Amino acid sequence: MIYFKIKGIVIYKERIKEADANVYILTKKDGILKIYAQGLYKIQSKNLPLLELGNYLQIFGLKEGGNLKLISVLPLRVGFLYFNKFPYLYLWVFYLLKKINPLEIDSFIWQIILNLDIYLSQNPKIFPHYFIYHFLSSLGFSPDLTHCFQCHRKLRENIYFDGKIGLYCFKCKKPAFQKIKTDDWSKALKISSKEKLPSTVPSFLKIILRNYLKKIKKLI
């Protein structure tokens, strides 16, 4: 057996048997780790209140082969400020991470997750689109909003949308494509900012992000 110590965020718990559980911990360098927690749901368990979703913990355990077993936890940050106010958005973020199961977490995505309350309070309606864009970027799979999808010419004006995943220049567009207002395109570009959330996300960008997310889920 090998002793291990990690820092991570609880994103999911899976009850097994009567009192035991598998706890899924999101870490920055090792992605999501599944840790077996024996007796977690016993009345006298000291770890149960600490292993709540969203809590950031120092975790101590034993590794035997490919299996991880929990010994104890030390709270680093618990009781996220806005978890009760935006529970569905918190759970949505955790679900998406568990579904995609990245091998490691980009520094900016880690910053967002550790400070979910701050990002959500800026604009909860825009946050899902903002998170999807930057999460896809961290995986090297984000949509290119600045170049033609076909010829890769830099977009400036007369921009067209194919209704699915791509923006096109005037020379490459087809009759059925939708022309995008320059103002809407400029608003869409603001989603790449790492300073703050944009005030709005144009409808064409929402469609692009949704379809890109569907594509990456199919690749898993």
N, C-alpha and C positions, 0 to 999 in steps of 0.2 A: 504493500500500500504506500501511496505517496500523499503527503500532506499538501494541501493547496490553500491559497488565500486569494480571493478576487473581489473586485468592486463591481457592482451591477445593479440594475433596476428590475424589480419583479414585474413581468408583463403577463404572466399566465400561471394558473395553478390547476393541476389535474389530480383530483382525488382518486386514490387507488386503495383497494382493500377497504378496511373500515376506518382506520385512523391515519394511514400514510398518504403521501402525495408526491407527485413530481412537480417541482417548481421550475419555471422557465425564467432564466435570468439573462437580461440583455447586457452584454459587456462591450466595451469599445473596441478591444483588439481581437476578441475571440467570437464575436457574433453572439448567438443565443446558446446558452448552456442549459441542459436539462439536469437538475440535481434532485436526487431522491431524498425526501425528508421523512424519516421514520417517526411515527407517532405525532405528526404535526397537528392532527385534529383531536388529540386527547385533551381533556379538560385542563390538565395541569401543564400543557405545553406553553413554554415561554416564547417560542419562536413564532407561533401563529399570529399574534398581533403585530409583529414586526414584518412578517412576510405578506403584507397587504399590497395589492396592485399599486404600482407607481412609487413605492418606497425605494430609496437609494441606499444600498447596504454594503458593508464589508462582510464577506461571507467566508467562513472557515469550513473546511471539509477534508474528506479523504478520497483519493482517486485509486481505483482498482481496475486495471485494464482500461476499458473505455467508459466505465461507470463512475459517476460522482455521487458522493454521499454527504449530506449536510451534517455538520457538527454543531455550529452555533453561528449567530449573526450579530453584527454590531451596527446599529442605525447611524447612517450618515445624514440622511434627510428623509423625514417621514411626514405624512399628512400634507400632501401638496395643496397649496392654497386654493386653487380653483377646481380641484377634482370634483367636488360636489356640485359646482356650478356648471361645469362642462363635462359630465361623466361620459357621454357618448363619444365625444371627440377624443378624450383620453383613451377609451377602450378601442376606438377605431384605429388610432395610431399604433397601439399595442398589437391589435389584430393584424394590421398590415405588415408590421415588422415580423411577426411570427409566420405569416403566410409566405413572405418573400424569403425570410431567413438568410439575411446577408452574412457573409463570412466575417466581415468586420464593419465597423461603423465609421463613416466619414466624420471628421472633426466638427464640421458645421452641423451635421445631423445630430451628432451627440450633444452639441450645445443646445439645439432646439429641444431635444428630449429632456435634458436636465432642467430646462427653463420653460417647460410647456406653459406654465401659468402666465408667464410674461408674453409669450407669442400669442396665446389665445386671447388675452385681454386686449391686444391691439385690434383684432378683427376676427372674431370666431367664424363668421360666414366665409371669409376669404381663406382662412387658415388651411383647410383641407387641400385646396388647389396649390397653395404655396408649398405645403409639405410634400405633396406628390411631385411637384416640379423639382425641388431640391433633392428629394430622395432618389428620383430617377437620375438626376445629374450625378449623384454620388456613385451610382452604379454604371455610369457611362452610357446612359440610355435616354437622355433627355431630348425633347424635340428641339430642332434648330429653328429658331424664330427669326434669324437674320439673313438666311440664304435660301435661294430657290431650291425646292425639294428635288428638282430634276437636273438643272444645269449648274447649280451651286453658285450662281451669280448672286452677289450681295443685293439684298432687297433695299429699295429706297422709297419707291412709290408704285402705284398701280400693282398692288399686291392682291393675290387671289388665293382662295381657300378651297381645297378639294372636297370639303365636307367630312374628312376623316382624320388624316394625320399631317398633311403637308401644306405649306405655303409656297406659292409659285409666282414667278415674275410674269410680265405681260407676254413675253415670247413663248413661254411654256404652258400658259394657262389653256384650259379647254372651255368650250361654250357653257358647260354646265357649272363651272366653278363660280363661287361667290366672291365678288369684289369686296375687299376689306377696307374700311375707312382708315386713312392714315392715322387719325387720332386714336382709333381703337387699337391699331398695331402698336403705336407708341405706348399706350397703356399696358398692353400685353408684355412688352419688353421689361417693364418694371418688376415683373415677378422674379427676375433673376437677382434682384437686390438682396444682399445679406445684411443690410442695415435695418430694414423695416418691411412690413407687409404692404403690398399695394392697396390702394383704397378700393379698387375694383378689378375684376377679371373679366374681360370680354367673353361673350358666349362661345366664339370660335375656339378660344384657348381652352375653355372647359372641355369642349369636345375632343380636342387634341390630347389633352392630359388623360382623359378617361380612356381613350383608345390606346394610348401608349401603355397605360397601366394594365389594360386587358392583355396586350401583347406580351408583356413581361411575365404575367401570371401564367400564360400558356407555355412559356419557355421553361418554367420550373417543373 
